[in-house]
Structure formats: structure tokens, C-alpha cells
């Protein structure tokens, strides 16, 4: 038998102040946006040019039945 059971108390939630959930404090302020740090310099073209995708019509072309079966 444990000490609590011998005294007839059984199991219960601790009640002393060290076990209590602390009172809610005020919420912190919302984060602030950083000021815009834009530069007035015009963006330069990439050295190798912009991405040139392959001819999409070739990729999505439906082969004729003769080409598909051969």
C-alpha cells in the first residue's frame, strides 16, 4: 500500500502552487514589416539569354498509327 492509499485519499491532482499552470500573459505585438529596400537600378538581361523551351508542338505531337506500331 502506498502512503496516499493508507490515508484514504486515493489518486488526485496536485494542488500546490508549484504545479499550477501560470496565468496567461499579454500577447506579444504583431511582427512589423521591414521597409522596402528597392534599388532604382534597371535589371540587366541574363548573359545567356532567357530560357528557350524546345518546340512544344514536337513534344506533344500524336504519332500516326504506323509510326507508333513500327
Phi and psi restraints in degrees (value plus and minus 20) as a CYANA .aco file:
   2 UNK   PHI    -107.7   -67.7
   2 UNK   PSI     149.1   189.1
   3 UNK   PHI     -82.5   -42.5
   3 UNK   PSI     -63.0   -23.0
   4 UNK   PHI     -85.7   -45.7
   4 UNK   PSI     -60.0   -20.0
   5 UNK   PHI     -87.7   -47.7
   5 UNK   PSI     -54.5   -14.5
   6 UNK   PHI     -86.9   -46.9
   6 UNK   PSI     -52.7   -12.7
   7 UNK   PHI    -102.8   -62.8
   7 UNK   PSI     -25.8    14.2
   8 UNK   PHI      63.5   103.5
   8 UNK   PSI      -8.1    31.9
   9 UNK   PHI    -104.3   -64.3
   9 UNK   PSI     -54.1   -14.1
  10 UNK   PHI      52.0    92.0
  10 UNK   PSI    -182.5  -142.5
  11 UNK   PHI    -106.7   -66.7
  11 UNK   PSI     120.0   160.0
  12 UNK   PHI    -175.7  -135.7
  12 UNK   PSI     144.0   184.0
  13 UNK   PHI     -93.9   -53.9
  13 UNK   PSI     116.3   156.3
  14 UNK   PHI     -80.9   -40.9
  14 UNK   PSI     121.1   161.1
  15 UNK   PHI    -134.3   -94.3
  15 UNK   PSI     -28.3    11.7
  16 UNK   PHI     -94.3   -54.3
  16 UNK   PSI     141.2   181.2
  17 UNK   PHI     -84.1   -44.1
  17 UNK   PSI     -46.2    -6.2
  18 UNK   PHI     -87.9   -47.9
  18 UNK   PSI     -39.6     0.4
  19 UNK   PHI    -120.9   -80.9
  19 UNK   PSI     -22.6    17.4
  20 UNK   PHI    -100.8   -60.8
  20 UNK   PSI     130.5   170.5
  21 UNK   PHI     -93.8   -53.8
  21 UNK   PSI     110.5   150.5
  22 UNK   PHI     -85.1   -45.1
  22 UNK   PSI     133.5   173.5
  23 UNK   PHI     -84.1   -44.1
  23 UNK   PSI     128.0   168.0
  24 UNK   PHI     -88.3   -48.3
  24 UNK   PSI     115.9   155.9
  25 UNK   PHI    -115.5   -75.5
  25 UNK   PSI     151.4   191.4
  26 UNK   PHI     -86.1   -46.1
  26 UNK   PSI     125.7   165.7
  27 UNK   PHI     -87.7   -47.7
  27 UNK   PSI     126.9   166.9
  28 UNK   PHI     -89.6   -49.6
  28 UNK   PSI     137.1   177.1
  29 UNK   PHI     -87.4   -47.4
  29 UNK   PSI     137.4   177.4
  30 UNK   PHI     -86.7   -46.7
  30 UNK   PSI     129.1   169.1
  31 UNK   PHI     -85.6   -45.6
  31 UNK   PSI     128.3   168.3
  32 UNK   PHI    -120.5   -80.5
  32 UNK   PSI     125.6   165.6
  33 UNK   PHI     -90.9   -50.9
  33 UNK   PSI     122.8   162.8
  34 UNK   PHI     -97.9   -57.9
  34 UNK   PSI     126.3   166.3
  35 UNK   PHI     -85.3   -45.3
  35 UNK   PSI     128.2   168.2
  36 UNK   PHI     -86.3   -46.3
  36 UNK   PSI     105.9   145.9
  37 UNK   PHI    -128.4   -88.4
  37 UNK   PSI      34.6    74.6
  38 UNK   PHI     -94.8   -54.8
  38 UNK   PSI     123.9   163.9
  39 UNK   PHI    -124.7   -84.7
  39 UNK   PSI     129.4   169.4
  40 UNK   PHI    -107.9   -67.9
  40 UNK   PSI     -12.6    27.4
  41 UNK   PHI     -99.0   -59.0
  41 UNK   PSI     113.9   153.9
  42 UNK   PHI     -91.4   -51.4
  42 UNK   PSI     117.8   157.8
  43 UNK   PHI     -90.9   -50.9
  43 UNK   PSI     114.3   154.3
  44 UNK   PHI    -106.0   -66.0
  44 UNK   PSI     135.3   175.3
  45 UNK   PHI     -90.0   -50.0
  45 UNK   PSI     129.1   169.1
  46 UNK   PHI     -83.1   -43.1
  46 UNK   PSI     128.9   168.9
  47 UNK   PHI     -82.9   -42.9
  47 UNK   PSI     -58.2   -18.2
  48 UNK   PHI    -112.8   -72.8
  48 UNK   PSI     -11.6    28.4
  49 UNK   PHI      61.8   101.8
  49 UNK   PSI     156.5   196.5
  50 UNK   PHI     -99.6   -59.6
  50 UNK   PSI     140.3   180.3
  51 UNK   PHI     -81.2   -41.2
  51 UNK   PSI     110.3   150.3
  52 UNK   PHI    -131.1   -91.1
  52 UNK   PSI      85.1   125.1
  53 UNK   PHI     -88.0   -48.0
  53 UNK   PSI     133.9   173.9
  54 UNK   PHI     -85.6   -45.6
  54 UNK   PSI     147.4   187.4
  55 UNK   PHI     -82.8   -42.8
  55 UNK   PSI      90.4   130.4
  56 UNK   PHI     -88.3   -48.3
  56 UNK   PSI     -47.9    -7.9
  57 UNK   PHI     -84.1   -44.1
  57 UNK   PSI     -53.7   -13.7
  58 UNK   PHI     -90.6   -50.6
  58 UNK   PSI     -59.6   -19.6
  59 UNK   PHI     -86.5   -46.5
  59 UNK   PSI     -57.9   -17.9
  60 UNK   PHI    -121.6   -81.6
  60 UNK   PSI      -9.5    30.5
  61 UNK   PHI     -88.2   -48.2
  61 UNK   PSI     118.9   158.9
  62 UNK   PHI    -112.5   -72.5
  62 UNK   PSI      96.7   136.7
  63 UNK   PHI     -88.8   -48.8
  63 UNK   PSI     131.7   171.7
  64 UNK   PHI     -87.9   -47.9
  64 UNK   PSI     144.5   184.5
  65 UNK   PHI     -82.8   -42.8
  65 UNK   PSI     -54.8   -14.8
  66 UNK   PHI     -84.7   -44.7
  66 UNK   PSI     -60.2   -20.2
  67 UNK   PHI     -90.8   -50.8
  67 UNK   PSI     -54.6   -14.6
  68 UNK   PHI     -91.6   -51.6
  68 UNK   PSI     -55.2   -15.2
  69 UNK   PHI    -104.7   -64.7
  69 UNK   PSI     -41.9    -1.9
